[in-house]
Amino acid sequence: DGERALNKGCTLFIFPEGTRSRTGSIGNFKEGAFKLAQLSKRSIIPVVIEGTKPNLLNKYGLFLGSHQITLSVLDEISFDFFQQMETSQLANHVKSLMENELIQIRKQVEQNNR
């Protein structure tokens, strides 16, 4: 009931893959989050998180050890930008933005570790 939460003024943080990646690559996006943004006419703010691999959380949701994590907040994508897009097109667009940002984060981390 994300639509109800949005109508109450809440902000939602949705992982469009539906699960954490075990490989470190971004998986296929499910369309539900993007359909919700379209129906509610809300903007999307993509967030890329790097460094949670391999085992940030155990199966009980407890943090394991220490980790260097990078969080990057991308530019807001306004409803005006995507209102005419098909849901799958929107999902692919956001995924592409996030994949490109992940590449940049990894390059920066690699340079910092030299």
Helices and strands as residue ranges (DSSP letters): H 2-7, H 32-40, E 47-50, E 70-73, H 79-82, H 87-112
